Amino acid sequence: MRFICLALLSLFLGSCAAVARGDPETYRVGDLEVRLYQDQDKLARDLPVLLTLINATKIGDRQLKILGYYDKQKRRIYAIDDARIVIHEFKHYLEPDWR
């Protein structure tokens, strides 16, 4: 399983094409669009309304933060520029029924 994940990640990194520089950096992998953000606040602005509300929620002294999201309808990944987050969201893309 790890080999497959590494192979997919290397395929992803090797075959993606940068669409534009800036924030977010946008990459295309086939029909999938990947948007990588440097700043979590900028990511929060592009999330759907429900996730934006969750992102603004505070429980006690802890602030909830959404670091990644896969949008099935738009075939788009929104994520902080962190390999673990991107791999996690990529798993949602590859295995839609995985939770």
N, C-alpha and C positions, 0 to 999 in steps of 0.2 A: 504494500500500500504506500509506503514512504517513497519507494522508487517511482511509482506512478505519479504521486504528488510532485516530486522533484522534476520528473519528465514534463509534466504539464506546466509547471512554473517556468522551466527553461524554454518550453515551446511558447508560452505566453510572452515572456520577456524578449525572446528572439524574433517573434513574428509580429509583435504589435508595432504600430506606426504612430508616432506622435502627430496629433492633429494640430495642436496649438500650444504655444508656451504661455505661461501665466498661471493664474490661480483660478480655476483648477487646471492642472495638466490633464489633457484628454487623450486617451489612447483607444484605438480600435483593434479588436481581435475578432475577425470575422464580423458577425452581426452584433457582437457585444461591445458596448462602449464603457470604458473605465475612466472615471474622473477621480484624480488624486488631489487632495487638498493639503496644504501646508498648515492651515489654521482651522481649528475645530469650529470657530464661529462662522467662518465662510461656508463650511460644510453644512452647518445647521440652517443657514439661509436657503439652501437648495433642497432640503429634505421636505417630504410631504408634511402637511399641516399637523397631522396626528403625531408624527415623530418630532416635530418642532416643539409641540406642547410637552411631550415626554422629556425632551432635552432641556426644557425650562423648569422641570420639576425638581424640587429639593425635598429630600427625606431627612429630617433631622438636620444635621450639619453637613450632609453629603449631597452634592449636586450630581444629578444623573447626566451622563454624557453619551450621546450616540456617536460612535466612531466609524461606523460603516453601515451600508444599507444596499441590498440588491433589489432593484425594481424589475419585477418579472415582465410587466406590460411593456415597458420602454426598453427592456433588455439592457439595463444600465447599472453599473456599480458605482456607488458614491462611497469614498473611503478616505480616511486620513492616510497620508503617505507613510505607511508602516506595513512591512511585509506580512506580519501576522494577521493584521486586519484584512488586507487584500486577499490573502489565501483563504481566510474564513469566508469572505463574501464570494470568492470564486467557487468555493464548495457549494454554496447556495445555488449558484448558476449551474454547476455540473450535476448536482443532485437536488432537484427542485423540491422533493418531498422530505429532505433532511431537515431536522430541527435541532 
